[in-house]
């Protein structure tokens, strides 16, 4: 099997998926439907996701298995951050300033990145 690496565009897309998953779960209790078409996001991987505020880590989450496609592992890790129900202390307004940090391990290696440097307008 060929190694599937993550490009900068892939990393930005995975951060976008994480933020949309968190936002939708807090707003409606649901997980956004759909799946990306890029092969790099469908390759299996294990994900650790951290929500960071100015004081450090606000919440941690991880996917349970390396058998999930990368995009789905990101969703699972995001949901894990929120637990089985959104914590009452985290609101949609609280989510916006939080930094999402992802660590993804798969056959292409380990990638660590966050939305401070990968998404326009989010640098701090």
C-alpha positions in Angstrom: 0.0 0.0 0.0 1.3 3.5 -0.9 2.0 6.0 1.8 -0.6 8.7 2.0 0.8 12.0 3.2 -1.1 15.1 4.3 -0.7 18.3 2.4 -1.2 21.8 3.8 -4.7 21.8 2.2 -5.5 18.4 3.8 -4.5 19.8 7.2 -6.7 22.9 6.7 -9.6 20.7 5.7 -9.2 18.4 8.7 -9.2 21.5 11.0 -12.3 22.8 9.3 -14.0 19.4 9.8 -13.1 19.4 13.5 -14.4 22.9 14.1 -17.7 22.2 12.1 -18.2 19.0 14.0 -17.8 20.8 17.4 -20.0 23.7 16.3 -22.8 21.4 15.0 -22.7 19.2 18.1 -23.0 22.2 20.4 -25.8 23.8 18.3 -28.0 20.8 17.5 -26.6 17.7 19.2 -25.9 16.2 15.7 -22.8 15.3 13.7 -22.5 17.0 10.3 -23.2 14.5 7.4 -21.0 13.9 4.4 -17.6 12.7 3.6 -14.8 14.3 1.7 -13.7 13.1 -1.7 -9.9 13.4 -1.2 -8.2 10.0 -0.9 -5.8 11.5 1.6 -8.7 12.2 4.0 -10.2 8.7 3.5 -6.9 6.9 4.5 -7.0 5.4 8.0 -5.4 7.2 10.9 -5.5 7.7 14.6 -6.2 11.3 15.9 -5.6 13.2 19.1 -7.4 16.5 19.3 -6.9 19.3 21.9 -8.9 22.4 22.4 -6.6 25.2 23.7 -7.4 28.5 25.3 -5.0 31.1 26.6 -4.5 29.1 29.8 -3.6 25.8 28.1 -5.7 22.7 27.3 -9.4 23.1 27.8 -10.3 19.6 26.5 -8.7 16.5 25.0 -10.2 13.9 22.7 -8.9 11.0 20.6 -10.2 8.5 18.1 -10.4 5.0 19.4 -9.0 3.1 16.4 -6.6 3.5 13.5 -9.2 1.8 11.2 -11.3 4.9 10.8 -10.8 7.2 7.8 -8.8 10.3 8.9 -11.8 12.7 8.5 -14.0 10.4 10.6 -11.3 9.9 13.2 -11.1 13.8 13.5 -14.9 13.8 14.0 -14.7 11.1 16.7 -11.9 12.9 18.5 -13.9 16.2 18.4 -16.9 14.4 19.9 -14.8 12.8 22.5 -13.7 16.3 23.6 -17.4 17.1 24.3 -18.2 13.8 25.9 -21.6 12.1 25.5 -23.3 15.5 25.9 -21.9 18.9 25.4 -20.5 20.2 28.7 -22.6 23.0 30.0 -19.5 25.1 30.4 -18.7 25.1 26.7 -20.9 27.2 24.4 -20.8 28.2 20.8 -19.3 31.6 21.8 -16.6 29.8 23.9 -15.7 27.6 20.9 -14.8 30.4 18.5 -11.6 31.7 20.2 -10.3 28.2 21.1 -7.4 26.8 19.1 -7.8 23.3 17.7 -4.7 21.2 17.7 -4.5 17.9 15.8 -2.0 15.1 16.0 -2.7 12.4 13.3 -0.7 9.2 13.0 -1.0 6.9 10.1 1.2 5.1 7.6 2.4 8.5 6.3 3.9 9.3 9.7 2.7 11.7 12.5 1.5 15.1 11.7 0.9 17.8 14.4 -0.7 21.1 13.4 -3.2 23.6 14.7 -5.5 26.3 13.3 -3.3 29.2 14.6 -1.0 28.6 11.7 -3.1 26.7 9.1 -6.2 28.8 8.8 -6.3 32.4 7.6 -7.4 34.9 10.2 -6.8 32.6 13.2 -3.1 33.5 13.9 -2.5 34.5 17.5 
